[in-house]
């Protein structure tokens, strides 16, 4: 399959291009900066806010599918007007070019920040894709706009899967993250004591592209619970007894439910990080 990956030099993107290329796909990587390493893929320097460059990149790649990761990756890196404006413009350009050129499927990197857990406790756990959205910054707001644009382009035959990624980190960052979380579980409640190995984020992208049919819409993508403490006890301690538990929180599963992604295209994280080490998550 011919796949174009935007934001290919970023935290998730560099693992996505590797995952897809190793699986035998023809990958074109695009970004505004060159990738940190070379591999079995082609690279184009592309400004996603320029619709003409986006069209040309997709046409040159003969793209059958797109993984759209390119964005300002959080609030505060540039002024809010740029974070929101450029993220929204880039996403619209990618969707419009994909629909116009007959791309069959797009994976759009949304974010679990749309749930607003940095300022509000969850209304219930496990937290699924039906949970109300409560953006608390311009980045999350731009991701909500992207999800709405994805729905809009559905009328033109474009299937967009909006991945609400939670706490993605590259492997070398995770040991220190887990140690910090174990010292202050309360301070990590906004990420539900969960981290996603970037290799698992890449796996989710590949599985979703390779599945024969996947319904459009949002999908939670996350890793496992990184603390040894029981998730139900953590949730009660950090969010209070009034929190609604719709299912028992057991084992290593994150309180952010990935059941929809597992059912739709078989996603289950491969890596469980605890106490500075990763283990197969079976």
C-alpha positions as CSV (number, residue, x, y, z in Angstrom):
1,X,0.0,0.0,0.0
2,X,1.2,3.5,-0.8
3,X,1.1,5.5,2.5
4,X,1.9,9.1,3.1
5,X,2.8,10.0,6.7
6,X,2.7,13.6,7.8
7,X,4.7,14.7,10.8
8,X,7.1,11.9,10.0
9,X,10.0,13.4,11.9
10,X,8.0,13.7,15.2
11,X,7.7,11.6,18.3
12,X,5.1,9.2,16.8
13,X,5.9,9.7,13.1
14,X,9.4,8.3,13.1
15,X,8.1,5.0,14.6
16,X,5.1,4.9,12.2
17,X,7.3,5.2,9.1
18,X,9.5,2.4,10.4
19,X,6.5,0.2,11.3
20,X,4.9,0.6,7.9
21,X,8.1,0.2,5.9
22,X,9.1,-3.0,7.8
23,X,5.6,-4.3,7.0
24,X,6.3,-3.8,3.3
25,X,4.3,-0.7,2.6
26,X,5.6,2.0,0.2
27,X,6.0,5.0,2.5
28,X,6.5,8.7,1.8
29,X,7.4,10.7,4.9
30,X,6.6,14.4,5.0
31,X,7.5,17.1,7.5
32,X,8.8,20.6,7.8
33,X,12.1,19.2,9.1
34,X,14.2,16.3,7.8
35,X,13.8,12.9,9.7
36,X,16.4,12.0,12.3
37,X,17.3,8.9,10.4
38,X,17.1,7.5,6.9
39,X,15.3,4.3,6.0
40,X,13.3,2.4,3.5
41,X,11.1,5.4,2.7
42,X,11.1,8.6,0.6
43,X,11.0,12.0,2.2
44,X,9.5,15.3,1.1
45,X,9.8,18.7,2.8
46,X,6.2,19.9,3.0
47,X,4.4,22.8,4.7
48,X,1.0,21.4,5.5
49,X,-0.6,24.8,5.8
50,X,0.0,25.2,2.0
51,X,-2.8,23.4,0.2
52,X,-0.9,23.2,-3.0
53,X,2.1,21.5,-1.4
54,X,-0.2,19.0,0.3
55,X,-1.9,18.1,-3.0
56,X,1.4,17.8,-4.8
57,X,2.8,15.5,-2.0
58,X,-0.2,13.2,-2.1
59,X,-0.2,13.0,-5.9
60,X,3.5,12.3,-6.0
61,X,3.2,9.6,-3.4
62,X,0.2,8.1,-5.3
63,X,-1.2,7.8,-1.8
64,X,-3.8,5.2,-1.1
65,X,-3.8,6.0,2.6
66,X,-2.6,8.8,4.9
67,X,-1.4,8.9,8.5
68,X,-1.8,12.6,9.5
69,X,0.4,13.3,12.5
70,X,1.7,16.7,11.5
71,X,0.8,19.4,14.0
72,X,2.0,21.7,16.8
73,X,2.0,18.9,19.3
74,X,0.8,20.9,22.3
75,X,-0.3,24.3,23.5
76,X,2.5,26.8,24.4
77,X,5.1,25.9,21.8
78,X,4.0,28.8,19.6
79,X,1.3,31.5,20.2
80,X,-2.2,30.1,20.6
81,X,-3.4,31.6,17.3
82,X,-0.8,29.5,15.5
83,X,-1.4,26.3,17.4
84,X,-5.1,26.4,16.7
85,X,-5.0,28.1,13.2
86,X,-2.2,26.1,11.7
87,X,-3.3,22.7,13.1
88,X,-6.9,23.3,11.8
89,X,-5.7,24.5,8.4
90,X,-3.2,21.7,8.0
91,X,-5.8,19.1,8.8
92,X,-8.4,20.5,6.5
93,X,-5.8,20.6,3.7
94,X,-4.9,16.9,4.2
95,X,-8.6,15.9,4.3
96,X,-9.5,17.9,1.2
97,X,-6.6,16.7,-0.8
98,X,-7.2,13.1,0.3
99,X,-10.9,13.3,-0.7
100,X,-10.1,14.9,-4.0
101,X,-7.4,12.4,-5.0
102,X,-9.3,9.3,-4.0
103,X,-7.4,8.3,-0.9
104,X,-9.4,5.5,0.8
105,X,-8.5,6.0,4.4
106,X,-6.9,8.6,6.7
107,X,-5.7,8.2,10.2
108,X,-5.8,11.5,12.0
109,X,-3.8,12.1,15.2
110,X,-6.3,13.5,17.6
111,X,-5.6,13.5,21.4
112,X,-7.1,12.3,24.6
113,X,-6.7,16.0,25.7
114,X,-10.2,16.5,24.2
115,X,-11.6,14.9,27.3
116,X,-10.3,17.7,29.5
117,X,-8.8,15.6,32.2
118,X,-6.2,18.2,33.0
119,X,-9.0,20.4,34.6
120,X,-11.9,18.0,35.1
121,X,-12.2,14.6,36.6
122,X,-13.7,11.9,34.3
123,X,-17.5,11.5,34.6
124,X,-17.0,7.7,34.5
125,X,-14.5,5.0,34.0
126,X,-13.5,3.1,31.9
127,X,-13.5,6.3,29.8
128,X,-14.7,5.5,26.3
129,X,-15.2,7.5,23.1
130,X,-18.7,8.5,24.2
131,X,-17.4,10.6,27.1
132,X,-18.2,14.3,26.8
133,X,-15.4,16.4,25.3
134,X,-14.2,19.4,27.4
135,X,-11.1,21.0,25.8
136,X,-9.1,23.2,28.1
137,X,-6.5,24.6,25.7
138,X,-6.1,25.7,22.1
139,X,-4.4,22.4,21.1
140,X,-7.3,20.2,22.3
141,X,-9.7,22.6,20.6
142,X,-7.8,22.2,17.3
143,X,-8.1,18.5,17.7
144,X,-11.9,18.7,18.2
145,X,-12.1,20.8,15.1
146,X,-10.1,18.2,13.2
147,X,-12.6,15.5,14.3
148,X,-15.5,17.6,13.2
149,X,-13.8,18.1,9.8
150,X,-13.3,14.3,9.6
151,X,-17.1,13.8,9.9
152,X,-17.7,16.5,7.3
153,X,-15.5,14.8,4.7
154,X,-17.3,11.5,5.2
155,X,-20.0,12.8,2.9
156,X,-17.3,12.8,0.1
157,X,-16.4,9.1,0.7
158,X,-13.4,9.7,2.9
159,X,-13.0,7.4,5.9
160,X,-11.2,9.1,8.7
161,X,-10.2,7.4,12.0
162,X,-9.5,9.9,14.7
163,X,-7.0,8.4,17.1
164,X,-7.2,10.0,20.6
165,X,-3.7,9.2,21.7
166,X,-2.9,9.2,25.4
167,X,0.5,10.0,26.8
168,X,2.7,8.8,23.9
169,X,6.4,8.6,24.8
170,X,9.5,7.2,23.0
171,X,10.9,4.2,24.8
172,X,14.0,5.9,26.2
173,X,11.7,8.4,28.1
174,X,9.5,5.9,29.8
175,X,11.6,4.6,32.6
176,X,12.0,8.1,34.1
177,X,8.3,8.8,33.5
178,X,7.2,5.7,35.4
179,X,9.5,6.5,38.3
180,X,8.1,10.1,38.5
181,X,4.5,8.8,38.4
182,X,5.1,6.3,41.2
183,X,6.3,9.1,43.4
184,X,3.2,11.3,42.7
185,X,0.2,9.3,41.5
186,X,-2.1,12.2,42.2
187,X,-0.2,14.4,39.9
188,X,-0.6,12.0,37.0
189,X,-4.4,11.5,37.3
190,X,-4.9,13.7,34.2
191,X,-3.2,10.9,32.1
192,X,-4.9,8.1,34.1
193,X,-1.5,6.7,35.2
194,X,-1.1,5.5,31.6
195,X,1.7,5.8,29.1
196,X,1.8,4.7,25.4
197,X,5.0,3.4,24.0
198,X,5.5,5.1,20.6
199,X,6.0,1.7,19.1
200,X,2.4,0.8,20.1
201,X,1.1,4.0,18.6
202,X,2.8,3.0,15.4
203,X,1.3,-0.5,15.6
204,X,-2.2,0.9,16.0
205,X,-1.7,3.0,12.8
206,X,-0.5,0.0,10.8
207,X,-3.3,-2.3,12.0
208,X,-6.0,0.3,11.2
209,X,-4.6,0.8,7.7
210,X,-4.4,-3.0,7.0
211,X,-7.8,-3.9,8.3
212,X,-10.3,-4.6,5.5
213,X,-13.0,-2.4,6.8
214,X,-12.9,0.0,9.8
215,X,-15.8,2.4,10.7
216,X,-14.9,6.1,10.7
217,X,-14.9,7.9,14.0
218,X,-12.8,8.4,17.1
219,X,-10.7,5.7,18.7
220,X,-8.9,5.8,22.0
221,X,-5.3,4.6,21.7
222,X,-3.2,4.1,24.8
223,X,-0.9,1.7,26.6
224,X,-1.2,0.0,29.9
225,X,-1.4,1.1,33.5
226,X,2.1,1.8,34.7
227,X,1.5,1.6,38.5
228,X,1.3,-1.6,40.5
229,X,-1.6,-0.2,42.6
230,X,-5.1,-1.4,41.7
231,X,-6.7,1.0,39.2
232,X,-10.0,1.0,41.1
233,X,-8.2,2.1,44.3
234,X,-6.3,4.7,42.3
235,X,-9.4,6.1,40.8
236,X,-11.3,6.3,44.1
237,X,-8.4,7.9,45.8
238,X,-7.8,10.5,43.2
239,X,-11.3,11.2,41.9
240,X,-13.5,10.5,44.9
241,X,-16.2,8.0,45.8
242,X,-18.7,9.8,43.6
243,X,-16.9,8.6,40.4
244,X,-19.1,6.2,38.4
245,X,-17.4,2.9,37.7
246,X,-19.2,1.3,34.8
247,X,-16.9,-1.7,34.8
248,X,-14.3,-3.1,37.2
249,X,-10.8,-1.7,36.5
250,X,-8.6,-4.8,36.7
251,X,-5.2,-5.9,35.7
252,X,-2.9,-3.8,33.5
253,X,-5.5,-2.2,31.3
254,X,-5.7,1.6,31.3
255,X,-8.8,3.3,32.6
256,X,-8.9,4.9,29.1
257,X,-10.8,2.1,27.2
258,X,-9.3,0.9,23.9
259,X,-12.1,-1.7,23.5
260,X,-13.4,0.0,20.4
261,X,-10.0,-0.1,18.7
262,X,-9.5,-3.7,19.7
263,X,-12.8,-4.7,18.2
264,X,-12.4,-2.7,15.0
265,X,-8.9,-3.5,14.0
266,X,-7.3,-5.7,16.7
267,X,-5.3,-3.1,18.6
268,X,-3.8,-4.2,21.9
269,X,-0.6,-2.6,23.2
270,X,2.5,-4.7,23.1
271,X,4.6,-3.0,25.8
272,X,3.8,-2.6,29.5
273,X,6.1,-0.2,31.4
274,X,6.5,-0.7,35.1
275,X,9.4,0.1,37.5
276,X,11.7,1.2,34.7
277,X,11.3,-1.8,32.4
278,X,9.0,-2.9,29.7
279,X,7.3,-6.3,29.5
280,X,5.1,-8.0,26.9
281,X,1.5,-7.1,27.6
282,X,-0.5,-10.2,27.2
